[in-house]
Amino acid sequence: MEVKKITWLELFYDLIFVAAVSTATNVLLHVEKGEIRPEYFLKFVLIFIPIWWSWVGQTLFINRFGQDFLHQRIFTIFQMLFVLIMTSSLSVNFDQYYLPFLIGYIGLRALTAVQYLVVHRFEEGNRKDVAHYLGTRFWIGIIISCFSILFDSWIRYSILYIGILIDILVPFWGRKYLVKAPTNTSHLLERFASLTLILFGESVVSTLYVLQPQKGDWDSILFSIISFILIVSMWWQYFENVEKKVDKSIETSGQTIIYGHLFVLMSLSMIAASIKLLFLNEVRYSFDLYFIFGSVCLYFMTTTIVFHQYRFKQDRLTLYHLTLFIGILATFFIINLIVEVPNVVIMGELTLFFIIYAKLTTT
């Protein structure tokens, strides 16, 4: 497989998404009567998906067809402008910012579709077919989402997300075309690792929040140290797998990496929010448990699924490993339900889990 390196422009492109990710995470910090209401979980998902898909769209184009040409740089820079428009419009009070959000999102997706049509003119064989398929089919979801501006209330959002859903499913429906011009697995994993690192940064920011100067508050210092060890363990497990435990020469459509990382990234946002909520102690104890253990379980399951197909056969996890990890999480969760423990103990338990997870999956 051709060696494809991440460019500085791609890394710059990632940085533009930092604010968008932070906005999505902050939605989960809206606490009312000791819990996060379901509507805020829904808003978190509905904000996160367009962010993720906007980033994925350009990343996949660069993965298959990206060259360091002047016109491709210009396309990417214009997309960054639309990211800024979209990010500035992200809010829990979405209605009043809907138009600039739509302009930002549609601008991003339209530019990506145009890029496919441009390279279609110069490619040959299967690559030409893939560029034509994606460059034409993406317009279906884009046009449907555009029609949302004609409506109000829930109808507007229904049409918007129907368009986004169709857009997301286009590569899935066209898998028979895409496998003939596979993704560059090494580059794809590194690009998703780059975005994942941004989400780890959100967790670090949550830890720094805990470390705000508080005279003689050793509890917050201990909590932040344990939280930091937790994040380091997660980082170690993820990036050690990306670097050493996966076969980057495998040629696929990359859909396990693409769609699986939606849940990996969402769970990291949830973990970042739960660290801050645990420290603030503003939510009910039982809600705390369900939220943070649910977030960790989602992260564990999705990272396991994403990497399984690409891990070297001798390094693949077995049913024994799966049972062990789920058993550890379930044991901690049940004990904590029976006996109420301090929040720092909960963080210590999860840190121990990720240390074991990292140890058994990277050695």
C-alpha positions in Angstrom: 0.0 0.0 0.0 1.2 3.5 -0.9 2.7 5.4 2.1 0.5 8.4 2.7 1.6 11.0 5.2 -0.6 13.4 7.1 0.0 16.9 5.9 0.3 20.1 8.0 -2.9 21.4 6.4 -4.8 18.3 7.7 -3.5 18.9 11.2 -4.5 22.6 10.9 -7.9 21.4 9.7 -8.3 19.3 12.8 -7.6 22.2 15.1 -10.6 24.1 13.7 -12.8 21.3 15.1 -11.5 21.8 18.7 -14.2 24.4 19.5 -16.9 22.4 17.9 -16.1 19.3 19.9 -15.9 21.4 23.1 -19.3 22.9 22.4 -20.8 19.4 22.0 -19.2 18.2 25.3 -20.5 21.2 27.2 -24.1 20.3 26.3 -23.7 17.3 28.7 -22.9 19.7 31.6 -26.5 21.0 31.8 -27.7 19.5 35.1 -31.2 19.9 36.3 -32.5 18.3 39.6 -29.5 16.1 39.9 -29.4 14.7 36.4 -28.9 15.4 32.7 -32.3 15.5 31.1 -32.8 13.2 28.1 -33.3 16.2 25.8 -29.7 17.3 26.4 -28.4 13.8 25.6 -30.4 14.0 22.4 -29.0 17.5 21.6 -25.5 16.2 22.3 -25.9 13.5 19.7 -27.6 15.8 17.2 -24.8 18.3 17.5 -22.0 15.7 17.5 -23.0 13.8 14.4 -22.8 16.7 11.9 -19.4 17.7 13.4 -18.1 14.1 13.0 -19.5 13.6 9.6 -18.2 17.0 8.3 -14.7 16.0 9.4 -15.0 12.5 8.0 -16.2 13.7 4.6 -13.1 15.7 3.9 -10.8 13.1 5.6 -12.0 10.3 3.3 -11.6 12.5 0.2 -8.0 13.2 1.1 -7.4 9.6 2.0 -8.3 8.4 -1.5 -7.7 11.3 -3.7 -5.8 13.9 -1.8 -2.7 15.5 -3.4 -0.8 18.6 -2.2 -2.1 20.6 -5.1 -2.9 24.3 -4.9 -6.6 23.8 -5.8 -7.0 21.1 -3.1 -5.4 23.4 -0.5 -7.9 26.2 -1.5 -10.8 23.8 -1.2 -9.7 22.8 2.3 -9.2 26.4 3.4 -12.7 27.3 2.2 -14.0 24.4 4.1 -12.3 25.6 7.2 -14.3 28.9 6.9 -17.5 26.9 6.7 -16.4 25.0 9.8 -16.0 28.3 11.6 -19.5 29.3 10.6 -21.0 26.0 11.7 -19.2 26.0 15.0 -20.2 29.5 15.9 -23.8 28.4 15.4 -23.7 25.3 17.7 -25.9 25.9 20.8 -28.5 24.2 23.0 -30.8 27.0 21.8 -30.5 25.9 18.2 -33.5 27.6 16.6 -32.1 31.2 16.5 -28.8 30.0 15.0 -30.2 27.5 12.5 -29.5 29.4 9.3 -25.8 30.0 9.9 -25.5 26.3 11.0 -27.1 25.1 7.8 -24.9 27.4 5.7 -21.8 26.0 7.4 -22.8 22.4 7.2 -24.1 22.5 3.6 -21.1 24.5 2.5 -18.7 21.9 3.9 -20.6 19.0 2.3 -21.1 20.7 -1.0 -17.4 21.5 -1.3 -16.5 17.9 -0.6 -18.9 16.6 -3.3 -17.5 19.1 -5.8 -14.0 17.9 -5.0 -15.0 14.3 -6.0 -16.5 15.6 -9.3 -13.3 17.5 -10.0 -11.0 14.4 -9.5 -13.4 12.2 -11.4 -12.3 14.0 -14.6 -8.7 12.9 -14.1 -9.0 9.4 -12.5 -9.3 6.1 -14.3 -10.9 2.7 -13.7 -12.3 1.9 -10.3 -11.0 5.1 -8.8 -13.0 7.0 -11.4 -16.1 5.1 -10.6 -15.7 5.7 -6.9 -15.2 9.5 -7.4 -18.3 9.6 -9.6 -20.4 7.6 -7.2 -19.5 9.7 -4.2 -19.5 13.0 -6.1 -23.1 12.5 -7.4 -24.7 10.5 -4.5 -23.7 13.0 -1.8 -25.9 15.6 -3.4 -29.0 13.6 -2.5 -28.5 14.2 1.3 -27.2 17.7 0.7 -30.3 18.8 -1.2 -32.7 17.1 1.2 -31.1 19.0 4.1 -31.3 22.2 2.2 -35.1 21.9 2.0 -35.3 22.0 5.8 -35.0 25.8 5.7 -38.6 25.9 4.2 -40.1 24.5 7.4 -40.3 25.2 11.1 -40.3 23.3 14.4 -39.6 19.6 14.5 -40.3 19.2 10.8 -37.2 21.3 10.0 -34.9 19.2 12.1 -36.5 15.9 10.8 -35.7 16.9 7.2 -32.2 18.1 8.1 -31.3 14.9 9.8 -32.9 12.7 7.2 -30.6 14.4 4.7 -27.6 13.9 7.0 -28.5 10.2 7.6 -28.7 9.6 3.9 -25.4 11.4 3.4 -23.8 9.1 6.1 -25.2 6.0 4.5 -24.1 6.7 0.9 -20.6 5.1 1.5 -22.3 2.1 3.2 -24.7 1.6 0.3 -21.9 1.9 -2.2 -19.5 -0.5 -0.5 -19.4 -2.7 -3.6 -17.8 0.3 -5.4 -15.6 1.4 -2.6 -13.9 -1.9 -1.9 -12.5 -1.8 -5.5 -10.7 1.4 -4.6 -9.9 0.8 -0.9 -8.9 3.4 1.6 -5.3 3.8 2.7 -5.6 2.1 6.1 -2.4 3.5 7.6 -3.4 7.1 6.8 -7.1 6.5 7.8 -6.0 5.2 11.3 -3.6 8.0 11.8 -6.3 10.6 10.8 -8.8 9.2 13.3 -6.1 9.0 15.9 -5.5 12.7 15.4 -9.2 13.5 16.0 -9.3 11.1 18.9 -6.3 13.0 20.5 -8.4 16.1 20.4 -11.1 14.3 22.4 -8.4 13.1 24.9 -7.6 16.8 25.2 -11.1 17.5 26.3 -10.6 15.1 29.2 -7.3 16.8 30.1 -9.2 20.1 30.1 -11.7 18.6 32.5 -8.9 17.5 34.8 -7.3 21.0 34.7 -10.7 22.4 35.7 -10.5 20.3 38.8 -7.0 21.7 39.5 -8.2 25.3 39.8 -6.4 26.9 42.8 -8.2 25.9 46.0 -6.3 26.6 49.2 -5.4 23.4 51.0 -7.9 21.3 48.9 -6.0 18.0 48.7 -9.1 16.1 47.7 -9.2 18.0 44.3 -5.5 17.4 43.8 -5.9 13.6 44.5 -9.0 13.5 42.2 -7.1 15.3 39.4 -4.1 12.9 39.7 -6.2 9.8 39.5 -8.2 11.4 36.6 -4.9 12.1 34.8 -3.7 8.5 35.3 -7.0 7.3 33.9 -6.6 9.5 30.8 -3.0 8.3 30.3 -4.1 4.7 30.5 -6.7 5.2 27.9 -4.3 7.1 25.7 -1.7 4.4 26.1 -4.1 1.6 25.2 -5.5 3.4 22.1 -2.3 4.7 20.6 -0.2 1.6 21.4 -2.8 -0.4 19.4 -2.8 2.0 16.5 1.0 2.0 16.4 1.9 -1.6 17.0 -1.0 -4.0 17.1 -2.9 -3.4 13.8 -2.0 -4.5 10.3 -2.0 -1.2 8.3 -1.5 -3.1 5.0 -5.1 -4.5 5.1 -7.2 -3.1 2.2 -10.8 -2.4 3.0 -13.5 0.3 2.5 -12.6 1.4 6.1 -16.2 1.5 7.3 -15.5 -0.2 10.6 -13.0 2.5 11.4 -15.2 5.3 10.1 -18.6 4.4 11.7 -17.1 2.8 14.8 -15.2 6.0 15.7 -18.4 7.9 15.9 -19.1 6.0 19.1 -15.5 6.0 20.3 -15.4 9.8 20.0 -18.8 10.3 21.5 -17.9 8.2 24.5 -14.7 10.2 25.0 -16.8 13.4 25.1 -19.1 11.7 27.6 -16.1 10.6 29.8 -14.7 14.1 29.7 -18.0 15.5 30.9 -18.4 12.9 33.5 -15.0 13.7 35.1 -16.1 17.3 35.6 -19.6 16.2 36.9 -18.1 13.8 39.3 -15.9 16.5 40.8 -18.6 19.1 40.9 -20.9 16.6 42.7 -24.0 18.2 41.2 -25.7 15.1 40.0 -27.3 12.3 42.0 -25.0 9.4 43.0 -26.9 6.8 41.0 -27.0 9.0 37.9 -23.3 9.5 38.2 -22.7 5.7 38.2 -24.9 5.0 35.2 -23.4 7.9 33.2 -19.7 7.3 33.8 -19.9 3.5 33.7 -22.1 3.6 30.6 -19.6 6.0 28.9 -16.7 3.7 29.8 -18.5 0.6 28.6 -19.4 2.3 25.3 -15.7 3.3 24.8 -14.5 -0.2 25.6 -16.9 -2.0 23.3 -16.4 0.3 20.4 -12.6 0.4 20.6 -12.6 -3.4 20.8 -14.8 -3.7 17.7 -12.9 -1.1 15.7 -9.5 -2.6 16.2 -10.5 -6.3 16.1 -10.6 -6.6 12.3 -7.3 -4.9 11.9 -5.3 -6.4 14.7 -2.7 -9.0 13.8 -4.2 -12.5 14.3 -1.9 -13.4 17.2 -2.9 -10.1 19.0 -6.7 -10.4 18.6 -8.7 -10.4 21.8 -10.6 -13.6 22.7 -13.9 -14.3 24.4 -11.9 -14.7 27.6 -10.7 -11.1 27.4 -14.1 -9.8 26.6 -15.6 -11.6 29.6 -12.8 -10.5 31.9 -13.1 -6.8 31.0 -16.9 -6.7 31.2 -16.8 -8.7 34.4 -14.4 -6.1 36.0 -16.7 -3.2 35.0 -19.8 -5.0 36.1 -18.3 -5.9 39.5 -17.3 -2.4 40.3 -20.6 -1.1 39.1 -22.7 -3.5 41.3 -20.5 -2.9 44.4 -20.9 0.9 44.0 -24.7 0.5 43.6 -24.8 -1.5 46.9 -22.4 0.6 48.8 -22.1 4.4 48.2 -18.5 5.3 47.7 -16.7 8.7 47.3 -16.3 9.9 43.7 -12.5 9.6 44.0 -13.0 5.9 44.6 -15.1 5.6 41.4 -12.3 7.3 39.4 -9.8 4.9 41.1 -11.8 1.9 40.0 -12.1 3.1 36.4 -8.4 3.9 36.4 -7.6 0.4 37.5 -9.8 -1.0 34.8 -8.0 1.0 32.0 -4.6 0.0 33.4 -5.6 -3.7 33.1 -7.2 -3.0 29.7 -4.0 -1.3 28.4 -1.8 -4.0 29.9 -3.6 -7.0 28.4 -4.2 -5.4 24.9 -0.7 -3.9 24.3 1.7 -6.5 25.5 
